[in-house]
Amino acid sequence: MDIELRGITKRFGPVVANSDVNLTIRAGEILGLLGENGAGKTTLMNVLSGLYRPDEGEILIDGKPTRFEGAGDAIRAGIGMVHQHFMLVPVFTVAENVVLGVEPTGRLDHLDIATAREQVRAIGAEHGLVVDPDAIIEEVPVGVQQRVEIIKVLFRSADVLIFDEPTAVLTPQEVEDFFGIIRSLRDAGKALVFITHKLFEILEVADRISVLRGGKIVGEGDPKTATEAELAEMMVGRPVSFTVDKKPAVPRRPMIEVRNLKVMNDRHEVAVNDVSFAVRAGEVVGIAGVQGNGQTELVEALTGLRSAIAGSVVFHDEDITHASARHRHKLGMAHVPEDRQREGLIETFTLAENMVLDSYYDEPYSTGIRMHWPKVETEAARIITDFDVRTSSVFELADHLSGGNQQKLVVAREMSRDIQVLIASQPTRGVDVGSIEYIHKRIIAARDAEVGVLIVSTELDEIRALSDRVLVMYRGRVVAEFDAAAATVAELGLAMAGATA
Amino acid sequence: MAVTDTAPVTTADIELARRRQKKVNGVILLGLAVFVAVAFGATSEGNAVFRLTLPRDAISIPNLVVPAAPYAYIVAGLLAFFGIRQFMRGGGRSTNVFLGIGLLLVVTAFLTWATAGKSFSLTGMLESTMVRAVPIALGGLAGVLSERVAVVNIAIEGMLLAGAFAGALIGSVLGGFVGILGAVAIGGLFGFILAALVVTHRVDQIIAGVAINLFVLGLTSYVSSQVLTKYTWLNNAPVFRPIDIPLLSDLPVIGPVLFRQNLFVYGALIMVLVATYYLFHTRSGLRARAVGEHPEAADTLGIDVYRTRYINVTIAGMVAGFGGAWFTLGSVGRFDEGMTGGRGYIGLAAMIFGRWHPVGALMAALVFGFADSLQQKLAILHTPIPSEFLAMAPYIATIVLVAGLIGRARPPAADGQPYIKE
């Protein structure tokens, strides 16, 4: 089945998310759709999958103009979408999730779960997607959840499969498996759309590449000849450098020492188990690992948001294991949390207000109970310009900023004062290439100014680009330590999967 | 590559939290043991006689005679044993079971103490437990039906009251069955209004519910004091009498409790079964639950989230309307101001205690019904406890159950959140 999008324009109020987009999707081919966050990729695909109605333009299926009134129409036309955030009901079984919306039924509207189970097994066997139909979704790993999403789409006999940032949540090994799956689907004659902002992935797996920027198609690429640099320039609109320029690190005395730290998670399980390491002034220590191996709890314990049950954290010579978050902040600890919208910002506050969330309580921003707003505003304006946060005013609300700018705002707040230690969790998650480059540059600058930096990231590229030393966490333990310059992706990937060499 | 040691995770740390809970439960059980021994064992004498046969029963079985003081000491001993057992090797799943059994024993010891030297109709109390559980169970069921599609239904109280009023008014004029239909219709209407407010207009769900409750309370109170007192024939509805199920109703104890009841009791039991089948074994039920857990996922699969919510909340309103008719057509035959007395809220508690499951809500409603009828019967036994305290029994049971025993019940994930379709 071939699909053609012709002149698609979609507006949200004054914002034009897609403008006059033309795109063809062909059977037996993987189309790579490349673009930064906010370029309009997801909007375009939501138009194609019937969730949004375009303001202008038309969708042609095998040459015939078609109108979708809702997701149901697109599904019936054979278009299936695997969303970035999985659309699975966590408490349902695999089989229930797969059949939801097109359930096999008997008399009295009875749900025929036995048939559903069989159908899930049959599709799994046909395409090499093995899952237990009776497993509960919230109890299986994300890699399996993704397989369920794919089975779900195939169950609706989709000929066109759209994948929105499918690799964001996967380990390097799971990514390889995933590429195997979509290649076999292509060979089975399906049309596939692979949306991403990761250049090397698109070069590896796509047959054809379209680049979206500012809601418009700005170029096409042939993966056989295109280079990462060319694609990145098309995507961002200017040349981008991939390697972070940095001099060799000159580590000095230890800033933070973690000794035999043990931390529990919310479910009262040991999440960080007997972890010891040190971060010295003037070096970047990267903590790699698949999400959910204790990194979150480790960072929370270091920053005073979660209490440790054993072990200690020493800052210079002071034991801060039980110190409050504010005390650590006053000592010169900066924290860029992993979820900017939940922990880094208050989205309904203005930029100026967000800029003093950690320092409003003292001079120069307040005296006693009185806030000095003019002071806050001028300072905020200075920092925002300094860190290149794109906005028209400090009175703008934080939720009006794009993801990349929100992240820059958090980084700006944390790094704009005199700090000794920077702890940054996923510092560039969901951030566009241009902003990543900028944030990385600032982090290295901090290192060179003798700040001790701890980076926690699930993106191996980021870990390798920034770190001087890499620690790998697996099931709550630090299982391996590498010199960043010498470590290969394969070695790191193995350690992240728990294999010990 | 430098590899550090990888010793297995110690289970000792995981045990920490469980050990604390064990201790707390052990202390509670030991405390109860002392309480039972001192308060009930030391102060009662004679036998407690529990009558199991009602006057009309076909088969009569002998009375249950319990020596009051020895029984209290036996219960105290059992509680102490449970408590010590908690300290020794408690924890895990059995902990709450033992606490539940312990509380049940305390209740029986209390009953024996109160009855000591007198006689008491146990079957009669169980029968009235069933009757009094009806509005709570139906309220809880209405809660389950609407919260399963993620609409918090505080308005159950108002829907019960509206059903009671409509049942009395329409029943007085057009007869009992039309009265029920009217009550169901008015309940459904308020369900639909709630859905319109919270689904389409995204009014805060609690506020919308409270508004409906206040509106219904005000309107029915006004009409009943201004109109119904003048034209009393408008407030004189027929009451549905118990229907005996042949053969089954002749069984001792079970017969009068389950098979010699009126339309409302049978209706509630059937509705609970139908709702269980609907929610967990049908296509529509699967879709409804999906809407309550992850509306966005349901939407992407072509399920109409708004429609599903409207339908389920309206049905919930109809169930509550039927439950409301119990107060008038199933009980006293006339409407009084505010006669539902917070049963709708207790129904919500029953829903939570029953873990958002129709059968669970029914079981919880029986517990509340038991507390309710216990209070009634104890007043007759002339216990030294003031009747005002006894009247608190159902509400105390609510607090104890909701706060203490439920543990980690998990509501539908999207409960209370409006769905905004883009």
Interface residues (C-beta under 8 A of the other chain):
Chain A: S49 L51 Y52 G70 A71 G72 I75 M81 H83 M87 L88 V89 P90 V91 F92 E96 L100 G101 V102 E103 T105 L108 D109 H110 L111 K262 M264 H268 E269 V270 N273 D274 I309 A310 R475 G476 R477 V478 V479 A480 E481 F482 A487 E491 A495 T500 A501
Chain B: M1 A2 V3 T4 T6 A7 V9 T10 D13 I14 L16 A17 H281 T282 R283 S284 G285 L286 R287 R289 A290 E293 H294 E296 A297 A298 D299 T300 L301 G302 I303 R410 A413 E422
